[in-house]
Amino acid sequence: MKKLLQVLNDFEKQAPLYLNNNNMVSEANVGWHIMHSCLVITSITKAIIASDPALYKKKFSWKAFLVLLLNKIPRGKAKAPSFTQPANEVSMEMVLQQITEARKSVELLLTADKNKYFTHPIFGDLQLPIAIKFLYVHSYHHEKIIKDILQ
């Protein structure tokens, strides 16, 4: 959980650079990557909180295993669901608001039952401890993209 909170702190430091872009790295600017990561955190948290542990389906996924083992998501291999894509116009206020919402979501996860879960479209059902690890890996993936944009 500390690592996920650290990425959110890093996002806050990068927020003033929200308009920076480098098309050689990504079509999206820094603000988009921050907001997308935060939207993923808040939407997954909502799914976890609303989940019924009795409906959890354990299924091994090699893709999830490798991503979580290596702490790395391959770039350009998946498309973000529409509800995790920020609007075309991004403002500093919007970026900071999403970071605040993501922090509130992380606090909710601290009190959630460890058997709660969310269903990832590729990895399947991920219970809370694995979901938190996924949120970190995903957020860190976007933090690395941001660092590459800013170089």
C-alpha positions as CSV (number, residue, x, y, z in Angstrom):
1,M,0.0,0.0,0.0
2,K,2.9,2.3,0.8
3,K,4.2,2.0,-2.8
4,L,0.8,2.9,-4.2
5,L,0.6,6.0,-2.0
6,Q,4.1,7.0,-3.0
7,V,3.1,6.9,-6.7
8,L,0.2,9.2,-5.9
9,N,2.6,11.5,-4.1
10,D,4.8,11.4,-7.3
11,F,1.7,12.2,-9.4
12,E,1.0,15.2,-7.3
13,K,4.6,16.5,-7.8
14,Q,4.2,15.9,-11.6
15,A,0.8,17.5,-11.8
16,P,2.1,21.0,-12.6
17,L,3.6,19.5,-15.8
18,Y,0.2,18.1,-16.8
19,L,0.3,19.6,-20.3
20,N,3.7,18.2,-21.2
21,N,3.7,15.7,-24.1
22,N,6.1,13.7,-26.2
23,N,4.5,11.9,-29.1
24,M,7.6,9.7,-29.4
25,V,6.6,8.2,-26.0
26,S,2.8,8.5,-25.9
27,E,0.0,10.3,-27.7
28,A,-1.4,11.4,-24.3
29,N,0.1,14.1,-22.1
30,V,1.2,13.8,-18.5
31,G,-2.2,15.0,-17.1
32,W,-4.0,12.2,-19.1
33,H,-1.7,9.5,-17.6
34,I,-2.2,10.8,-14.1
35,M,-5.9,11.1,-14.4
36,H,-6.2,7.7,-16.1
37,S,-4.3,6.0,-13.3
38,C,-6.4,7.7,-10.7
39,L,-9.6,6.8,-12.5
40,V,-8.5,3.2,-12.5
41,I,-7.8,3.3,-8.8
42,T,-11.3,4.8,-8.0
43,S,-13.2,2.5,-10.4
44,I,-11.5,-0.7,-9.1
45,T,-12.0,0.4,-5.5
46,K,-15.8,0.9,-6.2
47,A,-15.9,-2.6,-7.7
48,I,-14.0,-4.1,-4.8
49,I,-16.3,-2.4,-2.2
50,A,-19.4,-3.6,-4.0
51,S,-18.2,-7.2,-4.6
52,D,-19.6,-10.2,-2.9
53,P,-16.8,-12.5,-1.8
54,A,-19.1,-15.6,-2.3
55,L,-19.1,-14.9,-6.0
56,Y,-15.3,-14.9,-6.4
57,K,-14.0,-17.3,-9.0
58,K,-10.3,-18.4,-8.5
59,K,-8.6,-19.0,-11.8
60,F,-4.9,-18.9,-12.6
61,S,-3.7,-16.4,-15.2
62,W,-0.2,-16.6,-16.6
63,K,-0.6,-13.0,-17.8
64,A,-1.5,-11.8,-14.3
65,F,1.3,-13.9,-12.8
66,L,4.0,-12.4,-15.0
67,V,2.8,-8.8,-14.7
68,L,2.6,-9.0,-11.0
69,L,5.9,-11.0,-10.6
70,L,7.8,-8.6,-12.9
71,N,6.0,-5.4,-11.7
72,K,5.7,-4.5,-15.4
73,I,2.9,-4.0,-17.9
74,P,4.0,-4.1,-21.6
75,R,3.4,-0.8,-23.3
76,G,0.9,-0.4,-26.0
77,K,-0.6,-3.9,-25.6
78,A,-4.0,-3.0,-24.1
79,K,-6.6,-0.3,-24.5
80,A,-8.0,1.4,-21.5
81,P,-11.8,1.0,-20.9
82,S,-13.7,4.1,-21.8
83,F,-14.7,4.8,-18.2
84,T,-11.0,5.1,-17.2
85,Q,-10.1,7.5,-20.0
86,P,-10.1,11.2,-19.1
87,A,-11.9,13.7,-21.2
88,N,-9.9,15.3,-24.0
89,E,-9.4,18.5,-22.1
90,V,-7.4,18.2,-18.9
91,S,-6.9,21.0,-16.4
92,M,-4.7,21.3,-13.4
93,E,-7.8,21.4,-11.1
94,M,-9.1,18.1,-12.7
95,V,-5.7,16.4,-12.3
96,L,-5.5,17.4,-8.6
97,Q,-9.2,16.4,-8.0
98,Q,-8.5,12.9,-9.4
99,I,-5.4,12.5,-7.2
100,T,-7.5,13.4,-4.2
101,E,-10.2,10.9,-5.1
102,A,-7.6,8.2,-5.7
103,R,-6.2,8.8,-2.2
104,K,-9.7,8.5,-0.7
105,S,-10.1,5.2,-2.5
106,V,-6.8,3.9,-1.2
107,E,-8.0,4.7,2.3
108,L,-11.2,2.7,1.7
109,L,-9.1,-0.3,0.6
110,L,-7.3,-0.2,3.9
111,T,-10.6,-1.2,5.7
112,A,-12.0,-3.5,3.0
113,D,-12.4,-7.3,3.7
114,K,-9.4,-9.2,2.1
115,N,-11.8,-11.5,0.4
116,K,-13.4,-8.7,-1.6
117,Y,-12.4,-8.6,-5.3
118,F,-12.8,-7.1,-8.7
119,T,-12.9,-8.7,-12.1
120,H,-10.1,-7.6,-14.5
121,P,-11.0,-8.1,-18.2
122,I,-7.8,-10.0,-18.9
123,F,-6.6,-11.3,-15.5
124,G,-10.0,-12.5,-14.1
125,D,-11.0,-12.1,-10.5
126,L,-8.3,-10.5,-8.3
127,Q,-8.9,-10.5,-4.5
128,L,-8.0,-7.4,-2.5
129,P,-4.3,-8.1,-1.7
130,I,-3.6,-8.9,-5.4
131,A,-5.8,-6.1,-6.6
132,I,-3.7,-3.6,-4.5
133,K,-0.5,-5.0,-6.1
134,F,-2.1,-4.6,-9.5
135,L,-3.1,-1.0,-8.8
136,Y,0.5,-0.3,-7.8
137,V,1.9,-2.0,-10.9
138,H,-0.5,-0.2,-13.2
139,S,0.1,3.2,-11.6
140,Y,3.8,2.7,-11.7
141,H,3.6,1.7,-15.3
142,H,2.0,5.1,-16.1
143,E,4.5,6.9,-13.8
144,K,7.3,5.4,-15.9
145,I,5.6,6.7,-19.1
146,I,5.4,10.1,-17.5
147,K,9.1,10.1,-16.7
148,D,9.8,9.2,-20.3
149,I,7.6,12.0,-21.5
150,L,9.4,14.5,-19.3
151,Q,13.0,13.4,-20.4
